[in-house]
Amino acid sequence: MKHILAVVAGIFAATPAITGVAHADALPKFEHVVARTYEPQSMPMADRVIVRKGERRLYLMRGDRILRSYNIRLGLNPVGHKERSGDFRTPEGTYRLTRRNPNSEYFLSIQVSYPNEEDKRRARANGWDAGGAIMIHGLPNQPRHPPEYYEKRDWTDGCIAVSNSDMVEIWLLTPDNVPIEIHP
């Protein structure tokens, strides 16, 4: 039996009957989201997330199996590990997906636990602010550029950006506190 997550008259509505997906009840009301059909029995939750910056790909994993794969965009200065606030880099290392924000400036956001203790220590040793507020998120709710801009280049301050429809899947298929590995 299929459970449907649908867009009705431009309003995103999650039915209470949806099982096997996380946080369906927290999805906000947004327009321009592609309707999706989910079969919860065939959609296991991810037990980790892997980002390969060089490939511009995010993978939802269950054990060694890839559940889903997404195109991503990174910080404006994508090469190398984030070291400090304002360097426009996306961090590299092992973190966790923590706080969810259905009402952010972007279409949904899930916080990455950057900086970890090693990041803080390194920044302190250099007299820097390590920065923070690194998220996985969709497109800006109030875009300043045409859609092609966001599709063809790295554009974030250090976050990992995906399409809005991909963000819905990531939101639903990742439990709280799931590990995320960000590789060069």
QUIWO-V739216 format. One record per residue. N is the residue number from 1. PSI is psi in radians with two decimals (999 if undefined). D_LAST is the distance of its C-alpha to the last C-alpha in whole Angstrom. Layout:
n=(N;N)
psi=(PSI;PSI)
d_last=(D_LAST;D_LAST)
This chain:
n=(1;2;3;4;5;6;7;8;9;10;11;12;13;14;15;16;17;18;19;20;21;22;23;24;25;26;27;28;29;30;31;32;33;34;35;36;37;38;39;40;41;42;43;44;45;46;47;48;49;50;51;52;53;54;55;56;57;58;59;60;61;62;63;64;65;66;67;68;69;70;71;72;73;74;75;76;77;78;79;80;81;82;83;84;85;86;87;88;89;90;91;92;93;94;95;96;97;98;99;100;101;102;103;104;105;106;107;108;109;110;111;112;113;114;115;116;117;118;119;120;121;122;123;124;125;126;127;128;129;130;131;132;133;134;135;136;137;138;139;140;141;142;143;144;145;146;147;148;149;150;151;152;153;154;155;156;157;158;159;160;161;162;163;164;165;166;167;168;169;170;171;172;173;174;175;176;177;178;179;180;181;182;183;184)
psi=(2.30;2.43;2.38;2.32;1.97;2.74;2.10;2.02;0.68;0.07;2.24;2.13;2.23;2.25;2.53;-0.30;-0.17;2.20;2.82;0.06;2.55;2.52;0.40;-0.58;-0.26;0.00;2.31;3.08;1.94;2.60;2.95;0.60;2.32;2.30;2.48;2.59;2.25;2.44;1.69;-0.63;-0.52;0.12;1.32;2.71;2.56;2.51;-0.05;2.82;2.37;2.30;2.27;1.73;-0.77;-0.54;-0.25;0.86;2.51;2.33;2.28;2.19;2.62;1.84;-2.24;0.10;2.31;2.07;-0.78;2.72;2.42;2.56;2.49;2.84;2.61;-2.95;2.76;-0.40;1.31;-0.32;2.27;2.91;2.46;2.29;-0.52;2.88;2.35;0.07;-0.07;0.44;2.66;2.28;2.82;2.42;-2.93;2.23;-2.92;2.68;2.09;-1.76;2.43;2.46;1.82;-0.12;0.56;3.14;-0.22;2.85;1.79;2.55;2.53;2.20;2.42;2.41;0.43;2.41;2.53;-3.11;-0.67;-0.72;-0.74;-0.76;-0.81;-0.78;-0.79;-0.76;-0.47;0.03;0.46;2.80;2.16;-0.34;-2.97;-2.78;0.71;2.23;2.80;2.23;2.93;-2.72;2.82;2.46;-0.48;1.33;2.49;-0.06;2.84;2.77;-0.65;-0.56;-0.81;-0.41;-0.45;-0.03;2.80;2.33;-0.05;3.03;0.00;-0.09;3.04;2.02;2.49;2.99;2.79;-0.73;-0.65;-0.63;-0.62;-0.83;-0.79;-0.77;-0.78;-0.49;0.09;2.13;2.86;2.52;0.30;2.46;2.56;2.23;2.14;2.01;2.68;999)
d_last=(41;38;37;37;34;36;36;40;41;38;38;35;37;36;39;39;40;36;35;32;29;28;30;32;34;32;31;32;35;33;34;32;30;31;33;32;33;32;33;33;34;31;28;27;25;21;21;17;14;11;8;6;5;6;9;10;11;12;14;17;18;21;21;19;21;19;21;20;17;16;15;13;13;11;13;15;13;9;7;7;8;11;14;17;19;19;16;15;11;9;9;7;9;12;14;17;18;22;24;25;26;28;30;27;27;24;25;25;22;21;19;16;18;16;17;17;20;17;16;20;21;19;20;23;23;22;25;22;22;19;19;19;20;16;17;16;19;21;23;25;28;30;28;28;27;28;26;25;23;21;20;19;17;15;17;17;17;13;14;13;16;18;21;24;25;22;22;25;24;21;23;26;24;22;24;24;22;20;17;13;10;7;4;0)
